Amino acid sequence: MTDLDIRCAALPDIDAVLGFWREAAEGTSITDDHDGVARLIARDPEALLLAERDGRIAGTVIAGFDGWRCSAYRLAVHPDQRRQGVATALMEAAERRFKALGGRRIDAMVLEDNTQAHPTWTAAGYHREDPWRRWVKSL
């Protein structure tokens, strides 16, 4: 039994999530604002998973599925909660979600410079797929 609770984020959680990301996540995203997170929750209420301990956010992951691909974004664990199984619990929850939706492969967005995260992803069974690079265009 663990004292960690995994649940889906809701609209009232947005400000806490944004504050958590400022403290615990690597890098920033153009969608790291109230409207961006609100659109995510409205579009897919089960995508943003929160790990909580003692009523506080210990970690997050976005487990997005578009009907074709499973994508993991924003896996972040509070610095005081690292190495306590939070990332593992979040990714297990994300993988259960993806399997239930019929997903077959998970793509995880991991910053190249976030070398602290690389062993976490490797330990979870993920590997870097070198031939591919992300191409982006902001709207």
PEKA-V204496 format. One record per residue. N is the residue number from 1. RES is the residue in one letter. PHI is phi as a letter, one per 30 degrees, with the letter a starting at -180 (999 if undefined). OMEGA is omega in radians with two decimals (none if undefined). Layout:
n,res,phi,omega
N,RES,PHI,OMEGA
N,RES,PHI,OMEGA
This chain:
n,res,phi,omega
1,M,999,-3.13
2,T,b,3.09
3,D,c,-3.13
4,L,c,3.09
5,D,c,3.07
6,I,c,3.11
7,R,b,3.07
8,C,d,3.10
9,A,d,3.07
10,A,b,-3.09
11,L,e,3.12
12,P,d,-3.13
13,D,d,-2.94
14,I,e,-3.10
15,D,d,3.11
16,A,d,3.12
17,V,d,3.14
18,L,d,3.07
19,G,d,3.11
20,F,d,-3.14
21,W,d,3.11
22,R,d,-3.10
23,E,d,-2.92
24,A,c,-3.03
25,A,c,3.04
26,E,d,3.07
27,G,i,3.10
28,T,b,-3.13
29,S,b,3.10
30,I,d,-3.12
31,T,c,3.11
32,D,d,3.06
33,D,b,-3.06
34,H,e,-3.10
35,D,d,-3.14
36,G,d,-3.14
37,V,d,3.10
38,A,d,3.11
39,R,d,3.11
40,L,e,-3.10
41,I,d,3.12
42,A,d,-3.10
43,R,d,-3.10
44,D,b,-3.04
45,P,d,-3.13
46,E,c,-3.03
47,A,d,-3.08
48,L,c,-3.12
49,L,c,3.09
50,L,c,2.96
51,A,c,-3.13
52,E,b,3.06
53,R,b,-3.12
54,D,h,3.08
55,G,i,3.14
56,R,c,3.13
57,I,d,3.08
58,A,c,-3.13
59,G,a,3.12
60,T,b,2.88
61,V,a,2.99
62,I,c,3.14
63,A,c,-3.06
64,G,c,3.10
65,F,b,-3.10
66,D,c,-3.09
67,G,j,-3.11
68,W,b,-3.08
69,R,b,3.01
70,C,c,-3.11
71,S,b,3.09
72,A,c,3.13
73,Y,b,2.96
74,R,h,2.96
75,L,d,-3.11
76,A,b,3.10
77,V,b,3.12
78,H,e,-3.11
79,P,e,3.13
80,D,d,-3.08
81,Q,c,-3.08
82,R,d,3.14
83,R,i,3.11
84,Q,b,3.07
85,G,i,-3.10
86,V,d,3.14
87,A,d,3.13
88,T,d,-3.13
89,A,d,3.12
90,L,d,-3.12
91,M,d,3.04
92,E,d,3.09
93,A,d,3.10
94,A,d,-3.13
95,E,d,3.07
96,R,d,3.11
97,R,e,-3.11
98,F,d,3.12
99,K,d,3.14
100,A,d,3.13
101,L,d,3.14
102,G,j,3.13
103,G,d,-3.09
104,R,b,3.13
105,R,a,3.14
106,I,c,2.97
107,D,c,3.12
108,A,c,3.08
109,M,d,-3.11
110,V,b,3.12
111,L,d,3.10
112,E,e,-3.09
113,D,d,-3.14
114,N,d,-3.06
115,T,d,3.07
116,Q,d,-3.11
117,A,d,-3.05
118,H,e,3.11
119,P,d,3.11
120,T,d,3.14
121,W,d,3.12
122,T,d,-3.14
123,A,d,3.13
124,A,d,3.08
125,G,j,3.13
126,Y,c,3.07
127,H,b,3.12
128,R,d,3.13
129,E,c,-2.97
130,D,d,-3.06
131,P,d,-3.02
132,W,c,3.01
133,R,b,3.13
134,R,d,3.04
135,W,c,-3.07
136,V,b,3.01
137,K,b,3.11
138,S,d,3.12
139,L,c,none
